[in-house]
């Protein structure tokens, strides 16, 4: 019996149930979108808290409005569960689980392995499996597929099909979101490609097919490595400009007037988020298998890894010019999210800088209206400090690490004793402000 044609027809007519494994920054917006587009969606996550909030129509992701989530939940288009045996109810399964690095900077594949094992145990013949989690090229074909075939006893291309379609989520972006960001799709074989194109094409504005899953995996790695290399370059330029008394922001604004051959990237205290600081290590991992040295990427990663330490030195220098020591100083960090106006502190450079100053004996505080508490990599636990005249008056230094739009920068600078501006938040020159 051929399962391909009936599955294609059911996907085309939106008669399949889509199971989405992992309901975080990628999975929840995707699930909500497919539900809005007429599909029945089952979200699967190990967190009972997330499942309960979804049942109540309460969104925990800023890019998904609660009113939108409640609408698809109330209409029965979307439901969530912690019971992964319900994979058997779904004809399409999309993996949106985390892909972190371990403490040795090697890919932690346990989340993809667990998701693949669960799918293999419970999926039925006539299923499309799509991996969206960022990973190294060859993962779909050489890591995920063997697990699916072993656990299920089914055969790819006959009983089920796989593809890779990289997530392109940019939290907090009001212009580009899941529906209008072009979707790269790489199916393993022509039938898998057609199934994937049909599925995503029914929900997303533009589909960009590539020849294979490994090509699609490399697309995601290239996108984020491109950003890592360019941001690391401009960060290094900013450090040099600081020593030479040149305003790097003025240089960038002038350079971007060139109508070709230049794209503006902006310096900062380091690179955060769940992709850019991590993805190059995935590429390095697979490159070693081919005896290939990624020298440029390695250098860019080294520059980024050193930025928090260099920012600590900048803070220390600013304090020294006021005849103060970092040891014993009270430092207030304005913003700990990895980018403006979001509630996501994953891999935020602010957390790494906090670790650096605490190691030197400073007392660290932070104010971020989006993030109520933090725990750094070194185990420093802090709660958000309410911003007040009294708080600012007790601080030896205020550091802008995230330029949230809600910050009244002029007022903060006016009341602070010393400011270190790592985000170009302060536009007007001030003798007590030290810029990156």
C-alpha positions in Angstrom: 0.0 0.0 0.0 1.3 3.5 -0.9 0.9 6.0 1.9 2.2 9.0 0.0 -0.8 10.1 -2.1 -3.3 9.8 0.7 -1.0 11.8 3.0 -0.4 14.5 0.4 -4.1 14.8 -0.1 -4.8 15.1 3.6 -2.1 17.7 4.1 -3.4 19.7 1.1 -7.0 19.6 2.4 -5.9 20.3 6.0 -7.3 17.0 7.3 -4.2 16.0 9.1 -3.5 16.5 12.8 -0.1 18.2 13.3 1.8 17.3 16.4 4.4 19.8 17.5 7.1 18.6 20.0 8.4 21.5 22.1 6.2 24.5 22.8 8.8 27.3 23.4 9.8 30.3 21.3 9.5 28.3 18.1 6.9 25.7 18.8 4.1 27.8 20.3 4.0 30.5 17.5 4.1 27.7 14.9 1.3 25.7 16.6 -0.8 28.8 16.8 -0.2 29.7 13.2 -1.1 26.2 11.9 -4.3 26.2 14.0 -5.3 29.6 12.6 -4.8 28.2 9.1 -7.3 25.5 9.5 -5.3 22.6 10.8 -5.9 20.6 14.0 -2.8 20.9 16.2 -1.6 18.9 19.2 1.2 20.4 21.2 3.4 18.1 23.2 5.7 19.3 25.9 7.2 17.9 29.1 6.2 21.0 31.1 2.8 20.6 32.8 2.9 24.4 33.5 3.1 25.2 29.8 0.3 22.7 29.0 -1.9 24.2 31.7 -1.4 27.8 30.5 -2.3 26.8 27.0 -5.5 25.1 28.2 -6.3 28.5 29.9 -5.4 30.5 26.8 -2.6 32.2 28.6 0.5 32.8 26.5 3.9 32.7 28.0 5.7 33.8 24.8 5.6 37.5 23.9 5.2 36.9 20.2 1.9 35.1 20.8 -0.9 37.2 22.1 -3.1 35.5 24.7 -6.2 36.6 22.9 -4.9 34.8 19.7 -4.0 31.7 21.7 -7.3 31.6 23.5 -9.1 31.8 20.2 -7.6 28.7 18.7 -7.8 26.8 22.0 -11.5 27.6 22.5 -12.2 26.6 18.9 -10.6 23.2 19.6 -8.0 23.8 16.8 -5.2 23.7 19.3 -4.6 21.6 22.4 -1.6 20.6 24.4 -0.5 17.5 26.4 2.4 16.0 28.3 1.4 12.5 27.0 3.8 11.7 24.2 1.9 8.5 23.3 -0.6 10.8 21.6 2.0 11.1 18.8 0.0 8.2 17.4 -2.9 10.6 16.7 -0.8 12.7 14.3 0.1 12.4 10.6 2.5 15.3 10.7 5.1 15.7 13.5 7.3 18.8 13.9 10.3 18.8 16.3 11.0 22.2 17.9 13.1 21.2 20.8 16.2 23.0 22.2 19.7 22.3 20.9 22.1 23.6 23.5 25.8 23.0 23.9 27.3 21.0 26.8 29.9 22.5 29.1 32.6 21.4 26.6 30.9 23.4 23.8 29.8 20.2 22.1 26.3 19.8 20.7 23.9 18.4 23.2 21.7 16.1 21.0 19.7 14.6 23.8 16.6 16.7 23.1 16.5 15.7 19.4 17.3 12.1 20.4 14.4 11.9 22.9 12.0 13.5 20.5 13.0 11.1 17.7 12.7 8.1 20.0 9.3 9.1 21.1 8.1 9.6 17.5 9.6 6.3 16.5 7.8 4.4 19.2 4.4 5.9 18.6 4.0 7.1 15.0 1.9 5.2 12.4 2.6 4.5 8.8 1.8 7.5 6.6 3.6 10.2 8.6 5.7 13.3 7.8 8.4 14.2 10.3 9.9 17.7 10.1 12.9 18.8 12.2 13.1 22.5 12.9 15.7 22.6 15.7 19.0 24.2 14.7 21.7 21.6 14.4 24.7 20.6 12.3 24.3 19.4 8.7 23.6 15.7 8.3 21.6 15.5 11.5 18.3 14.7 9.8 19.7 12.0 7.6 22.4 10.4 9.8 21.1 11.1 13.4 17.4 11.4 13.4 16.4 9.0 10.6 18.1 5.9 11.9 16.4 6.4 15.3 13.0 6.7 13.7 13.5 3.6 11.6 14.9 1.6 14.5 12.2 2.5 17.0 9.3 2.3 14.5 10.3 -0.6 12.3 9.0 1.5 9.4 10.9 2.4 6.3 11.6 5.9 5.1 10.2 6.8 1.6 7.7 4.0 1.9 6.0 4.3 5.4 7.1 7.8 6.4 9.1 10.8 5.2 11.4 13.3 6.8 12.5 16.9 6.1 14.5 19.7 7.7 13.0 23.2 7.8 15.0 25.6 10.0 13.2 27.9 12.4 13.8 31.6 11.7 12.2 33.1 14.9 13.3 36.6 15.9 11.6 37.3 19.2 10.2 40.7 19.5 10.4 41.5 15.8 7.1 43.4 15.0 7.7 43.4 11.2 8.7 39.8 10.6 7.1 36.8 12.2 6.4 33.1 11.5 3.9 33.6 8.8 5.8 36.2 6.6 9.4 35.0 7.0 10.3 32.9 4.0 10.5 29.2 4.9 13.4 27.1 3.8 12.4 23.4 3.2 14.7 20.5 2.5 13.0 17.1 2.1 14.8 13.8 1.9 13.7 12.8 -1.6 11.1 14.2 -4.0 8.1 12.9 -2.1 9.2 14.2 1.2 9.9 17.6 -0.4 6.5 17.8 -1.9 4.8 16.9 1.4 6.8 19.5 3.2 6.3 22.2 0.6 2.5 21.6 0.7 2.4 21.6 4.5 4.3 24.8 5.1 2.9 26.4 1.9 -0.6 26.2 3.4 0.5 28.4 6.4 3.5 30.5 5.4 3.7 33.1 2.7 6.8 32.0 0.9 8.5 28.6 0.6 12.2 28.3 -0.4 12.9 24.7 -1.3 16.5 23.4 -1.3 17.9 20.1 -2.5 18.3 18.2 0.7 17.9 18.3 4.5 21.7 18.9 4.9 21.5 21.9 2.6 18.6 23.3 4.7 20.6 22.6 7.9 23.6 24.5 6.4 21.4 27.4 5.5 20.5 28.0 9.1 24.1 27.7 10.2 25.3 30.1 7.5 22.7 32.7 8.4 23.8 32.8 12.0 27.6 32.4 11.4 27.4 35.3 9.0 26.0 37.4 11.8 28.6 36.1 14.3 31.5 37.0 12.1 30.2 40.5 11.2 29.2 41.4 14.8 32.6 40.1 16.1 34.3 42.2 13.4 32.5 45.4 14.4 33.0 44.7 18.1 36.8 44.4 17.5 36.7 47.6 15.5 34.8 49.3 18.4 37.5 48.3 20.9 40.2 49.7 18.6 38.2 52.9 18.0 37.9 53.3 21.7 41.7 53.3 22.1 42.1 55.7 19.2 39.5 58.2 20.4 37.2 57.5 17.4 33.4 57.2 17.7 32.6 53.8 16.1 28.9 54.8 15.8 29.8 57.8 13.7 32.0 55.6 11.5 29.2 53.1 10.9 26.7 55.8 10.1 29.0 57.2 7.5 30.0 53.8 6.1 26.4 52.8 5.6 25.8 55.7 3.2 27.7 53.6 0.6 24.9 52.2 -1.6 26.6 48.8 -2.3 29.0 46.4 -0.7 28.4 47.3 2.9 25.8 46.2 5.5 25.7 47.9 8.9 26.3 45.8 12.0 26.5 47.4 15.4 28.8 46.8 18.3 27.7 45.7 21.8 28.9 43.9 24.9 28.6 40.5 23.2 26.2 38.3 21.3 23.2 36.7 23.0 20.2 34.6 22.2 19.7 30.9 21.5 21.3 30.8 18.0 24.2 33.1 17.1 26.5 32.3 20.0 25.9 28.5 19.7 25.5 27.6 16.0 29.1 28.0 14.9 30.1 25.3 17.4 27.7 23.0 15.7 29.4 23.7 12.4 32.8 23.2 14.0 31.6 19.9 15.3 30.8 18.5 11.9 33.7 20.2 10.2 36.1 18.1 12.3 34.6 15.0 10.8 35.8 16.2 7.4 39.2 17.3 8.7 38.4 20.9 8.0 39.5 23.9 10.1 37.1 26.8 10.3 39.7 29.4 11.2 37.6 32.5 10.6 34.6 31.2 12.5 36.9 30.1 15.4 38.4 33.6 15.6 35.0 35.2 15.5 33.9 33.0 18.3 37.0 33.8 20.3 36.4 37.5 19.9 32.8 37.1 21.1 33.8 35.0 24.1 36.2 37.6 25.2 33.8 40.6 25.0 32.3 40.2 28.6 35.8 40.2 30.1 36.7 43.3 28.0 33.5 45.0 29.2 34.5 44.3 32.8 37.8 46.0 32.1 36.0 49.0 30.6 33.8 49.2 33.7 36.9 49.0 35.9 38.7 51.7 33.9 35.7 54.0 34.2 35.7 53.5 38.0 39.4 54.0 38.2 39.2 57.4 36.6 37.0 58.4 39.5 39.5 56.9 41.9 37.3 53.9 42.7 38.0 50.2 42.6 35.7 47.6 41.0 36.2 45.6 44.2 33.5 46.7 46.6 31.7 48.9 44.0 27.9 48.7 43.5 27.1 48.2 39.8 23.6 48.5 38.3 23.0 46.8 35.0 20.3 48.3 32.9 18.7 45.4 31.0 19.7 41.7 31.1 17.7 40.5 28.1 19.8 39.6 25.1 18.1 42.3 22.9 15.7 45.2 23.5 12.1 44.8 24.5 11.9 41.0 25.0 11.8 38.7 28.0 14.5 36.4 26.9 17.9 36.4 28.7 19.4 33.2 27.1 23.1 33.6 26.5 22.8 37.3 27.3 26.2 39.1 27.5 24.8 41.0 30.5 24.8 37.8 32.6 28.3 37.0 31.6 29.5 40.6 32.5 27.7 40.3 35.9 29.7 37.1 36.5 32.9 38.9 35.6 32.4 41.9 37.9 31.2 39.7 40.8 34.4 37.7 40.5 36.3 41.0 41.0 34.4 41.7 44.2 31.7 44.0 42.9 28.1 44.0 44.1 25.8 43.5 41.1 22.2 44.7 40.7 20.0 44.9 37.6 16.9 46.6 36.4 14.9 44.9 33.6 11.1 45.3 33.5 10.8 42.2 31.3 12.8 39.7 33.5 11.9 39.3 37.2 14.9 37.2 38.2 18.1 35.8 36.8 20.6 33.0 37.5 23.9 33.4 35.7 26.2 30.6 34.5 28.3 31.0 37.6 25.3 30.7 39.9 24.8 34.4 40.7 21.1 34.8 41.5 19.5 38.2 41.5 16.0 39.7 41.5 15.0 42.7 39.5 15.5 46.0 41.4 12.9 48.6 41.1 14.3 51.7 39.5 14.2 54.8 41.8 16.2 57.9 42.7 17.3 56.1 45.8 18.6 53.1 44.0 20.6 55.2 41.5 22.1 57.4 44.2 23.6 54.3 45.9 25.2 53.0 42.8 28.9 53.6 41.9 28.2 52.8 38.3 25.3 52.3 36.0 25.9 50.1 32.9 23.6 50.0 29.9 23.7 46.4 28.7 20.3 46.3 26.9 18.7 49.4 25.4 15.0 48.7 26.2 12.8 51.4 24.7 11.0 51.9 28.1 14.2 53.3 29.7 14.3 57.0 30.3 17.9 57.3 29.4 18.3 61.0 29.9 16.7 60.8 33.4 18.9 57.9 34.4 22.1 59.6 33.2 21.2 62.8 35.0 20.8 60.9 38.4 23.7 58.4 38.0 27.2 59.1 39.3 28.9 57.2 36.5 27.5 55.6 33.3 29.2 53.0 31.1 27.2 52.9 27.8 27.7 49.6 26.0 24.7 50.0 23.6 24.9 53.6 22.4 21.9 54.4 24.5 23.2 57.9 25.5 23.1 60.2 22.5 24.3 63.5 24.0 27.9 63.8 25.2 28.4 63.8 28.9 31.6 63.8 30.9 30.4 61.1 33.2 29.4 58.7 30.4 32.0 56.2 29.0 31.0 54.7 25.7 31.9 51.3 24.2 
